[in-house]
Amino acid sequence: MESDKPTIEELITTVLIDIQQKGYSAVQPFSIGEVEQRMMVFAKTNGITLASDQLYVSAKQLQHCMRASKEAKGLVVSAEELVSFPHSRFKMDLYYDGECFIYTDGNSKFIVHPNYKMKVNREHIKLVNFITATRVKDPMEFTLPKYIKVENDRRS
């Protein structure tokens, strides 16, 4: 493995520092890992199109997580949580709300769109994309009927 290639955590940290210092980041969207098995199985079973087998994040979406209106409401997820998301998502509950997948640990939620059109290297393509993250205001939120819990596939 190339040692000069930054880790996913380093890439996310770079983007967050750029946003903090300059208000934006020029880092191109990047993969934070493969779409996990339980999401793929759920999507296939329920006729949901997954645009890619990788989960992508972009500077624009990370900036969306940190915007002032969210901060004013106390809904901003910490930089540490964003940096650890590529690995911590596997331990989180996963829900589907009819449009997006939602990872949650009960304190924060991370929204992932299964078929999101975005610009990568001046080209519009569809990807499985991290959209935003926010604090969970009401722990009972995920008991609402619109949320379908995506269970782990025990056979794999």
PyMOL commands that set and color helices and strands:
alter all, ss='L'
color gray80, all
select helices_A, chain A and resi 8-22+37-45+59-65+68-72+79-91+139-143
alter helices_A, ss='H'
color red, helices_A
select strands_A, chain A and resi 30-34+54-57+93-96+101-104+108-120+123-135+148-150
alter strands_A, ss='S'
color yellow, strands_A
deselect
rebuild
show_as cartoon
